[in-house]
Amino acid sequence: RPQDPAMDLTARQREALQLFAEGRSAKEVAAILHISPRTAEFHKASIMKMLGLHSTAELAQYAVRHGIIAS
């Protein structure tokens, strides 16, 4: 059985994934994580690439399916 690619995410990326999946903007994620909005966007792009996702909606669906956020 292939390993879940989310296991390769850093703790910070998992935090960002949860926040983006909850519908937060890059500016909100940045404020919560004390990073720049550009860094937040970079985390989002990296996460989506690692997980093979193409939209924020897919990111949210992934998070729900994997128990990262509640539906």
PDB file of N, CA, C and O in Angstrom:
ATOM      1  N   ARG A   1       0.851  -1.186   0.000  1.00  0.00           N
ATOM      2  CA  ARG A   1       0.000   0.000   0.000  1.00  0.00           C
ATOM      3  C   ARG A   1       0.890   1.241   0.000  1.00  0.00           C
ATOM      4  O   ARG A   1       1.799   1.345   0.824  1.00  0.00           O
ATOM      5  N   PRO A   2       0.644   2.174  -0.906  1.00  0.00           N
ATOM      6  CA  PRO A   2       1.497   3.365  -0.951  1.00  0.00           C
ATOM      7  C   PRO A   2       1.309   4.255   0.274  1.00  0.00           C
ATOM      8  O   PRO A   2       0.219   4.350   0.837  1.00  0.00           O
ATOM      9  N   GLN A   3       2.394   4.898   0.665  1.00  0.00           N
ATOM     10  CA  GLN A   3       2.360   5.795   1.830  1.00  0.00           C
ATOM     11  C   GLN A   3       1.568   7.047   1.489  1.00  0.00           C
ATOM     12  O   GLN A   3       1.606   7.528   0.357  1.00  0.00           O
ATOM     13  N   ASP A   4       0.856   7.567   2.470  1.00  0.00           N
ATOM     14  CA  ASP A   4       0.104   8.811   2.307  1.00  0.00           C
ATOM     15  C   ASP A   4       1.103   9.946   2.115  1.00  0.00           C
ATOM     16  O   ASP A   4       1.954  10.157   2.979  1.00  0.00           O
ATOM     17  N   PRO A   5       1.024  10.685   1.004  1.00  0.00           N
ATOM     18  CA  PRO A   5       1.975  11.770   0.776  1.00  0.00           C
ATOM     19  C   PRO A   5       1.906  12.863   1.845  1.00  0.00           C
ATOM     20  O   PRO A   5       2.868  13.614   2.012  1.00  0.00           O
ATOM     21  N   ALA A   6       0.803  12.967   2.562  1.00  0.00           N
ATOM     22  CA  ALA A   6       0.684  13.980   3.617  1.00  0.00           C
ATOM     23  C   ALA A   6       1.661  13.702   4.754  1.00  0.00           C
ATOM     24  O   ALA A   6       1.987  14.604   5.526  1.00  0.00           O
ATOM     25  N   MET A   7       2.126  12.471   4.862  1.00  0.00           N
ATOM     26  CA  MET A   7       3.092  12.128   5.905  1.00  0.00           C
ATOM     27  C   MET A   7       4.436  12.815   5.651  1.00  0.00           C
ATOM     28  O   MET A   7       5.234  12.969   6.575  1.00  0.00           O
ATOM     29  N   ASP A   8       4.689  13.228   4.413  1.00  0.00           N
ATOM     30  CA  ASP A   8       5.939  13.902   4.077  1.00  0.00           C
ATOM     31  C   ASP A   8       5.893  15.406   4.341  1.00  0.00           C
ATOM     32  O   ASP A   8       6.908  16.091   4.215  1.00  0.00           O
ATOM     33  N   LEU A   9       4.711  15.921   4.708  1.00  0.00           N
ATOM     34  CA  LEU A   9       4.591  17.353   4.991  1.00  0.00           C
ATOM     35  C   LEU A   9       5.254  17.675   6.327  1.00  0.00           C
ATOM     36  O   LEU A   9       5.234  16.871   7.258  1.00  0.00           O
ATOM     37  N   THR A  10       5.838  18.862   6.401  1.00  0.00           N
ATOM     38  CA  THR A  10       6.402  19.310   7.670  1.00  0.00           C
ATOM     39  C   THR A  10       5.251  19.707   8.601  1.00  0.00           C
ATOM     40  O   THR A  10       4.109  19.844   8.163  1.00  0.00           O
ATOM     41  N   ALA A  11       5.554  19.885   9.852  1.00  0.00           N
ATOM     42  CA  ALA A  11       4.529  20.310  10.813  1.00  0.00           C
ATOM     43  C   ALA A  11       3.934  21.653  10.388  1.00  0.00           C
ATOM     44  O   ALA A  11       2.726  21.864  10.499  1.00  0.00           O
ATOM     45  N   ARG A  12       4.777  22.551   9.905  1.00  0.00           N
ATOM     46  CA  ARG A  12       4.322  23.872   9.472  1.00  0.00           C
ATOM     47  C   ARG A  12       3.406  23.753   8.255  1.00  0.00           C
ATOM     48  O   ARG A  12       2.397  24.451   8.160  1.00  0.00           O
ATOM     49  N   GLN A  13       3.762  22.870   7.331  1.00  0.00           N
ATOM     50  CA  GLN A  13       2.917  22.665   6.156  1.00  0.00           C
ATOM     51  C   GLN A  13       1.569  22.074   6.558  1.00  0.00           C
ATOM     52  O   GLN A  13       0.541  22.432   5.983  1.00  0.00           O
ATOM     53  N   ARG A  14       1.564  21.178   7.533  1.00  0.00           N
ATOM     54  CA  ARG A  14       0.296  20.605   8.005  1.00  0.00           C
ATOM     55  C   ARG A  14      -0.578  21.685   8.638  1.00  0.00           C
ATOM     56  O   ARG A  14      -1.796  21.690   8.456  1.00  0.00           O
ATOM     57  N   GLU A  15       0.051  22.609   9.389  1.00  0.00           N
ATOM     58  CA  GLU A  15      -0.706  23.727   9.970  1.00  0.00           C
ATOM     59  C   GLU A  15      -1.312  24.579   8.860  1.00  0.00           C
ATOM     60  O   GLU A  15      -2.489  24.936   8.914  1.00  0.00           O
ATOM     61  N   ALA A  16      -0.511  24.899   7.864  1.00  0.00           N
ATOM     62  CA  ALA A  16      -0.991  25.717   6.744  1.00  0.00           C
ATOM     63  C   ALA A  16      -2.095  24.988   5.989  1.00  0.00           C
ATOM     64  O   ALA A  16      -3.099  25.596   5.619  1.00  0.00           O
ATOM     65  N   LEU A  17      -1.918  23.700   5.760  1.00  0.00           N
ATOM     66  CA  LEU A  17      -2.937  22.903   5.071  1.00  0.00           C
ATOM     67  C   LEU A  17      -4.264  22.997   5.807  1.00  0.00           C
ATOM     68  O   LEU A  17      -5.305  23.228   5.191  1.00  0.00           O
ATOM     69  N   GLN A  18      -4.231  22.822   7.108  1.00  0.00           N
ATOM     70  CA  GLN A  18      -5.463  22.891   7.895  1.00  0.00           C
ATOM     71  C   GLN A  18      -6.125  24.264   7.754  1.00  0.00           C
ATOM     72  O   GLN A  18      -7.334  24.356   7.543  1.00  0.00           O
ATOM     73  N   LEU A  19      -5.345  25.306   7.870  1.00  0.00           N
ATOM     74  CA  LEU A  19      -5.900  26.660   7.802  1.00  0.00           C
ATOM     75  C   LEU A  19      -6.468  26.972   6.416  1.00  0.00           C
ATOM     76  O   LEU A  19      -7.563  27.524   6.306  1.00  0.00           O
ATOM     77  N   PHE A  20      -5.733  26.624   5.366  1.00  0.00           N
ATOM     78  CA  PHE A  20      -6.239  26.861   4.010  1.00  0.00           C
ATOM     79  C   PHE A  20      -7.492  26.029   3.752  1.00  0.00           C
ATOM     80  O   PHE A  20      -8.438  26.503   3.123  1.00  0.00           O
ATOM     81  N   ALA A  21      -7.496  24.794   4.236  1.00  0.00           N
ATOM     82  CA  ALA A  21      -8.657  23.924   4.036  1.00  0.00           C
ATOM     83  C   ALA A  21      -9.882  24.443   4.773  1.00  0.00           C
ATOM     84  O   ALA A  21     -11.013  24.175   4.368  1.00  0.00           O
ATOM     85  N   GLU A  22      -9.661  25.188   5.860  1.00  0.00           N
ATOM     86  CA  GLU A  22     -10.774  25.797   6.592  1.00  0.00           C
ATOM     87  C   GLU A  22     -11.305  27.029   5.878  1.00  0.00           C
ATOM     88  O   GLU A  22     -12.284  27.633   6.316  1.00  0.00           O
ATOM     89  N   GLY A  23     -10.655  27.405   4.769  1.00  0.00           N
ATOM     90  CA  GLY A  23     -11.131  28.537   3.982  1.00  0.00           C
ATOM     91  C   GLY A  23     -10.450  29.853   4.302  1.00  0.00           C
ATOM     92  O   GLY A  23     -10.911  30.909   3.868  1.00  0.00           O
ATOM     93  N   ARG A  24      -9.374  29.807   5.044  1.00  0.00           N
ATOM     94  CA  ARG A  24      -8.662  31.044   5.383  1.00  0.00           C
ATOM     95  C   ARG A  24      -7.855  31.543   4.198  1.00  0.00           C
ATOM     96  O   ARG A  24      -7.389  30.759   3.371  1.00  0.00           O
ATOM     97  N   SER A  25      -7.696  32.850   4.127  1.00  0.00           N
ATOM     98  CA  SER A  25      -6.912  33.465   3.050  1.00  0.00           C
ATOM     99  C   SER A  25      -5.422  33.385   3.399  1.00  0.00           C
ATOM    100  O   SER A  25      -5.051  33.086   4.534  1.00  0.00           O
ATOM    101  N   ALA A  26      -4.586  33.656   2.410  1.00  0.00           N
ATOM    102  CA  ALA A  26      -3.140  33.659   2.642  1.00  0.00           C
ATOM    103  C   ALA A  26      -2.772  34.704   3.700  1.00  0.00           C
ATOM    104  O   ALA A  26      -1.887  34.481   4.526  1.00  0.00           O
ATOM    105  N   LYS A  27      -3.453  35.826   3.661  1.00  0.00           N
ATOM    106  CA  LYS A  27      -3.190  36.880   4.640  1.00  0.00           C
ATOM    107  C   LYS A  27      -3.542  36.401   6.057  1.00  0.00           C
ATOM    108  O   LYS A  27      -2.801  36.663   7.005  1.00  0.00           O
ATOM    109  N   GLU A  28      -4.670  35.701   6.195  1.00  0.00           N
ATOM    110  CA  GLU A  28      -5.074  35.180   7.505  1.00  0.00           C
ATOM    111  C   GLU A  28      -4.110  34.093   7.987  1.00  0.00           C
ATOM    112  O   GLU A  28      -3.704  34.081   9.149  1.00  0.00           O
ATOM    113  N   VAL A  29      -3.751  33.184   7.078  1.00  0.00           N
ATOM    114  CA  VAL A  29      -2.807  32.116   7.430  1.00  0.00           C
ATOM    115  C   VAL A  29      -1.486  32.732   7.876  1.00  0.00           C
ATOM    116  O   VAL A  29      -0.894  32.304   8.867  1.00  0.00           O
ATOM    117  N   ALA A  30      -1.036  33.729   7.145  1.00  0.00           N
ATOM    118  CA  ALA A  30       0.220  34.400   7.477  1.00  0.00           C
ATOM    119  C   ALA A  30       0.168  35.015   8.874  1.00  0.00           C
ATOM    120  O   ALA A  30       1.118  34.887   9.647  1.00  0.00           O
ATOM    121  N   ALA A  31      -0.922  35.673   9.192  1.00  0.00           N
ATOM    122  CA  ALA A  31      -1.051  36.306  10.504  1.00  0.00           C
ATOM    123  C   ALA A  31      -1.056  35.264  11.621  1.00  0.00           C
ATOM    124  O   ALA A  31      -0.425  35.461  12.659  1.00  0.00           O
ATOM    125  N   ILE A  32      -1.760  34.172  11.410  1.00  0.00           N
ATOM    126  CA  ILE A  32      -1.855  33.124  12.429  1.00  0.00           C
ATOM    127  C   ILE A  32      -0.502  32.442  12.648  1.00  0.00           C
ATOM    128  O   ILE A  32      -0.120  32.157  13.783  1.00  0.00           O
ATOM    129  N   LEU A  33       0.215  32.183  11.558  1.00  0.00           N
ATOM    130  CA  LEU A  33       1.481  31.461  11.647  1.00  0.00           C
ATOM    131  C   LEU A  33       2.693  32.384  11.802  1.00  0.00           C
ATOM    132  O   LEU A  33       3.829  31.921  11.897  1.00  0.00           O
ATOM    133  N   HIS A  34       2.434  33.693  11.827  1.00  0.00           N
ATOM    134  CA  HIS A  34       3.507  34.688  11.966  1.00  0.00           C
ATOM    135  C   HIS A  34       4.542  34.560  10.857  1.00  0.00           C
ATOM    136  O   HIS A  34       5.748  34.522  11.102  1.00  0.00           O
ATOM    137  N   ILE A  35       4.026  34.494   9.613  1.00  0.00           N
ATOM    138  CA  ILE A  35       4.859  34.449   8.416  1.00  0.00           C
ATOM    139  C   ILE A  35       4.308  35.476   7.436  1.00  0.00           C
ATOM    140  O   ILE A  35       3.249  36.054   7.679  1.00  0.00           O
ATOM    141  N   SER A  36       5.000  35.708   6.348  1.00  0.00           N
ATOM    142  CA  SER A  36       4.502  36.658   5.359  1.00  0.00           C
ATOM    143  C   SER A  36       3.429  35.984   4.497  1.00  0.00           C
ATOM    144  O   SER A  36       3.423  34.761   4.364  1.00  0.00           O
ATOM    145  N   PRO A  37       2.529  36.771   3.915  1.00  0.00           N
ATOM    146  CA  PRO A  37       1.529  36.194   3.008  1.00  0.00           C
ATOM    147  C   PRO A  37       2.184  35.449   1.839  1.00  0.00           C
ATOM    148  O   PRO A  37       1.659  34.442   1.364  1.00  0.00           O
ATOM    149  N   ARG A  38       3.314  35.945   1.391  1.00  0.00           N
ATOM    150  CA  ARG A  38       4.020  35.275   0.293  1.00  0.00           C
ATOM    151  C   ARG A  38       4.498  33.883   0.728  1.00  0.00           C
ATOM    152  O   ARG A  38       4.411  32.929  -0.044  1.00  0.00           O
ATOM    153  N   THR A  39       4.993  33.769   1.943  1.00  0.00           N
ATOM    154  CA  THR A  39       5.425  32.468   2.462  1.00  0.00           C
ATOM    155  C   THR A  39       4.223  31.540   2.614  1.00  0.00           C
ATOM    156  O   THR A  39       4.323  30.343   2.340  1.00  0.00           O
ATOM    157  N   ALA A  40       3.095  32.083   3.047  1.00  0.00           N
ATOM    158  CA  ALA A  40       1.879  31.281   3.172  1.00  0.00           C
ATOM    159  C   ALA A  40       1.472  30.732   1.806  1.00  0.00           C
ATOM    160  O   ALA A  40       1.123  29.558   1.683  1.00  0.00           O
ATOM    161  N   GLU A  41       1.518  31.583   0.782  1.00  0.00           N
ATOM    162  CA  GLU A  41       1.188  31.135  -0.579  1.00  0.00           C
ATOM    163  C   GLU A  41       2.182  30.078  -1.052  1.00  0.00           C
ATOM    164  O   GLU A  41       1.798  29.122  -1.724  1.00  0.00           O
ATOM    165  N   PHE A  42       3.459  30.247  -0.704  1.00  0.00           N
ATOM    166  CA  PHE A  42       4.467  29.268  -1.077  1.00  0.00           C
ATOM    167  C   PHE A  42       4.159  27.925  -0.421  1.00  0.00           C
ATOM    168  O   PHE A  42       4.246  26.884  -1.073  1.00  0.00           O
ATOM    169  N   HIS A  43       3.802  27.939   0.858  1.00  0.00           N
ATOM    170  CA  HIS A  43       3.428  26.695   1.545  1.00  0.00           C
ATOM    171  C   HIS A  43       2.251  26.034   0.835  1.00  0.00           C
ATOM    172  O   HIS A  43       2.259  24.826   0.602  1.00  0.00           O
ATOM    173  N   LYS A  44       1.245  26.828   0.494  1.00  0.00           N
ATOM    174  CA  LYS A  44       0.060  26.280  -0.172  1.00  0.00           C
ATOM    175  C   LYS A  44       0.442  25.629  -1.497  1.00  0.00           C
ATOM    176  O   LYS A  44       0.006  24.515  -1.787  1.00  0.00           O
ATOM    177  N   ALA A  45       1.247  26.311  -2.300  1.00  0.00           N
ATOM    178  CA  ALA A  45       1.662  25.766  -3.592  1.00  0.00           C
ATOM    179  C   ALA A  45       2.471  24.481  -3.414  1.00  0.00           C
ATOM    180  O   ALA A  45       2.286  23.520  -4.161  1.00  0.00           O
ATOM    181  N   SER A  46       3.365  24.464  -2.430  1.00  0.00           N
ATOM    182  CA  SER A  46       4.184  23.277  -2.172  1.00  0.00           C
ATOM    183  C   SER A  46       3.321  22.094  -1.737  1.00  0.00           C
ATOM    184  O   SER A  46       3.515  20.967  -2.192  1.00  0.00           O
ATOM    185  N   ILE A  47       2.379  22.367  -0.860  1.00  0.00           N
ATOM    186  CA  ILE A  47       1.479  21.325  -0.364  1.00  0.00           C
ATOM    187  C   ILE A  47       0.669  20.749  -1.519  1.00  0.00           C
ATOM    188  O   ILE A  47       0.553  19.532  -1.661  1.00  0.00           O
ATOM    189  N   MET A  48       0.115  21.627  -2.336  1.00  0.00           N
ATOM    190  CA  MET A  48      -0.714  21.168  -3.449  1.00  0.00           C
ATOM    191  C   MET A  48       0.101  20.335  -4.431  1.00  0.00           C
ATOM    192  O   MET A  48      -0.391  19.336  -4.955  1.00  0.00           O
ATOM    193  N   LYS A  49       1.337  20.737  -4.682  1.00  0.00           N
ATOM    194  CA  LYS A  49       2.201  19.976  -5.588  1.00  0.00           C
ATOM    195  C   LYS A  49       2.512  18.607  -4.997  1.00  0.00           C
ATOM    196  O   LYS A  49       2.429  17.595  -5.694  1.00  0.00           O
ATOM    197  N   MET A  50       2.870  18.571  -3.716  1.00  0.00           N
ATOM    198  CA  MET A  50       3.207  17.297  -3.066  1.00  0.00           C
ATOM    199  C   MET A  50       2.030  16.323  -3.061  1.00  0.00           C
ATOM    200  O   MET A  50       2.212  15.113  -3.195  1.00  0.00           O
ATOM    201  N   LEU A  51       0.830  16.863  -2.906  1.00  0.00           N
ATOM    202  CA  LEU A  51      -0.363  16.021  -2.803  1.00  0.00           C
ATOM    203  C   LEU A  51      -1.055  15.804  -4.146  1.00  0.00           C
ATOM    204  O   LEU A  51      -2.036  15.065  -4.228  1.00  0.00           O
ATOM    205  N   GLY A  52      -0.549  16.444  -5.194  1.00  0.00           N
ATOM    206  CA  GLY A  52      -1.140  16.290  -6.524  1.00  0.00           C
ATOM    207  C   GLY A  52      -2.497  16.954  -6.657  1.00  0.00           C
ATOM    208  O   GLY A  52      -3.371  16.454  -7.365  1.00  0.00           O
ATOM    209  N   LEU A  53      -2.676  18.078  -5.978  1.00  0.00           N
ATOM    210  CA  LEU A  53      -3.950  18.793  -6.002  1.00  0.00           C
ATOM    211  C   LEU A  53      -3.835  20.008  -6.912  1.00  0.00           C
ATOM    212  O   LEU A  53      -2.748  20.551  -7.110  1.00  0.00           O
ATOM    213  N   HIS A  54      -4.983  20.431  -7.470  1.00  0.00           N
ATOM    214  CA  HIS A  54      -4.961  21.512  -8.442  1.00  0.00           C
ATOM    215  C   HIS A  54      -5.805  22.723  -8.070  1.00  0.00           C
ATOM    216  O   HIS A  54      -5.805  23.720  -8.793  1.00  0.00           O
ATOM    217  N   SER A  55      -6.517  22.652  -6.965  1.00  0.00           N
ATOM    218  CA  SER A  55      -7.349  23.785  -6.567  1.00  0.00           C
ATOM    219  C   SER A  55      -7.523  23.784  -5.052  1.00  0.00           C
ATOM    220  O   SER A  55      -7.265  22.791  -4.372  1.00  0.00           O
ATOM    221  N   THR A  56      -7.966  24.921  -4.557  1.00  0.00           N
ATOM    222  CA  THR A  56      -8.228  25.032  -3.122  1.00  0.00           C
ATOM    223  C   THR A  56      -9.372  24.103  -2.724  1.00  0.00           C
ATOM    224  O   THR A  56      -9.379  23.560  -1.619  1.00  0.00           O
ATOM    225  N   ALA A  57     -10.333  23.921  -3.619  1.00  0.00           N
ATOM    226  CA  ALA A  57     -11.439  23.000  -3.334  1.00  0.00           C
ATOM    227  C   ALA A  57     -10.921  21.577  -3.150  1.00  0.00           C
ATOM    228  O   ALA A  57     -11.355  20.874  -2.237  1.00  0.00           O
ATOM    229  N   GLU A  58     -10.000  21.148  -4.005  1.00  0.00           N
ATOM    230  CA  GLU A  58      -9.410  19.821  -3.861  1.00  0.00           C
ATOM    231  C   GLU A  58      -8.620  19.724  -2.553  1.00  0.00           C
ATOM    232  O   GLU A  58      -8.609  18.677  -1.905  1.00  0.00           O
ATOM    233  N   LEU A  59      -7.971  20.805  -2.174  1.00  0.00           N
ATOM    234  CA  LEU A  59      -7.229  20.852  -0.918  1.00  0.00           C
ATOM    235  C   LEU A  59      -8.178  20.628   0.259  1.00  0.00           C
ATOM    236  O   LEU A  59      -7.874  19.862   1.173  1.00  0.00           O
ATOM    237  N   ALA A  60      -9.318  21.297   0.229  1.00  0.00           N
ATOM    238  CA  ALA A  60     -10.310  21.149   1.298  1.00  0.00           C
ATOM    239  C   ALA A  60     -10.874  19.725   1.318  1.00  0.00           C
ATOM    240  O   ALA A  60     -11.033  19.137   2.388  1.00  0.00           O
ATOM    241  N   GLN A  61     -11.175  19.175   0.148  1.00  0.00           N
ATOM    242  CA  GLN A  61     -11.688  17.803   0.078  1.00  0.00           C
ATOM    243  C   GLN A  61     -10.673  16.812   0.639  1.00  0.00           C
ATOM    244  O   GLN A  61     -11.033  15.890   1.371  1.00  0.00           O
ATOM    245  N   TYR A  62      -9.413  17.007   0.294  1.00  0.00           N
ATOM    246  CA  TYR A  62      -8.351  16.141   0.799  1.00  0.00           C
ATOM    247  C   TYR A  62      -8.304  16.205   2.324  1.00  0.00           C
ATOM    248  O   TYR A  62      -8.203  15.176   2.992  1.00  0.00           O
ATOM    249  N   ALA A  63      -8.376  17.403   2.862  1.00  0.00           N
ATOM    250  CA  ALA A  63      -8.310  17.596   4.311  1.00  0.00           C
ATOM    251  C   ALA A  63      -9.474  16.914   5.023  1.00  0.00           C
ATOM    252  O   ALA A  63      -9.289  16.327   6.089  1.00  0.00           O
ATOM    253  N   VAL A  64     -10.655  16.987   4.450  1.00  0.00           N
ATOM    254  CA  VAL A  64     -11.822  16.331   5.049  1.00  0.00           C
ATOM    255  C   VAL A  64     -11.662  14.814   4.987  1.00  0.00           C
ATOM    256  O   VAL A  64     -11.869  14.119   5.982  1.00  0.00           O
ATOM    257  N   ARG A  65     -11.290  14.304   3.802  1.00  0.00           N
ATOM    258  CA  ARG A  65     -11.129  12.858   3.632  1.00  0.00           C
ATOM    259  C   ARG A  65     -10.071  12.251   4.544  1.00  0.00           C
ATOM    260  O   ARG A  65     -10.172  11.087   4.932  1.00  0.00           O
ATOM    261  N   HIS A  66      -9.062  13.037   4.884  1.00  0.00           N
ATOM    262  CA  HIS A  66      -7.963  12.529   5.703  1.00  0.00           C
ATOM    263  C   HIS A  66      -8.049  12.963   7.168  1.00  0.00           C
ATOM    264  O   HIS A  66      -7.098  12.788   7.930  1.00  0.00           O
ATOM    265  N   GLY A  67      -9.189  13.529   7.555  1.00  0.00           N
ATOM    266  CA  GLY A  67      -9.413  13.864   8.953  1.00  0.00           C
ATOM    267  C   GLY A  67      -8.615  15.064   9.455  1.00  0.00           C
ATOM    268  O   GLY A  67      -8.444  15.235  10.662  1.00  0.00           O
ATOM    269  N   ILE A  68      -8.125  15.897   8.532  1.00  0.00           N
ATOM    270  CA  ILE A  68      -7.361  17.067   8.920  1.00  0.00           C
ATOM    271  C   ILE A  68      -8.297  18.161   9.414  1.00  0.00           C
ATOM    272  O   ILE A  68      -7.967  18.920  10.326  1.00  0.00           O
ATOM    273  N   ILE A  69      -9.460  18.226   8.797  1.00  0.00           N
ATOM    274  CA  ILE A  69     -10.538  19.124   9.273  1.00  0.00           C
ATOM    275  C   ILE A  69     -11.839  18.338   9.261  1.00  0.00           C
ATOM    276  O   ILE A  69     -11.952  17.330   8.563  1.00  0.00           O
ATOM    277  N   ALA A  70     -12.817  18.791  10.027  1.00  0.00           N
ATOM    278  CA  ALA A  70     -14.127  18.150  10.036  1.00  0.00           C
ATOM    279  C   ALA A  70     -14.948  18.682   8.863  1.00  0.00           C
ATOM    280  O   ALA A  70     -14.752  19.811   8.415  1.00  0.00           O
ATOM    281  N   SER A  71     -15.856  17.864   8.379  1.00  0.00           N
ATOM    282  CA  SER A  71     -16.683  18.280   7.232  1.00  0.00           C
ATOM    283  C   SER A  71     -17.829  19.170   7.633  1.00  0.00           C
ATOM    284  O   SER A  71     -18.607  19.598   6.779  1.00  0.00           O
TER     285      SER A  71
END
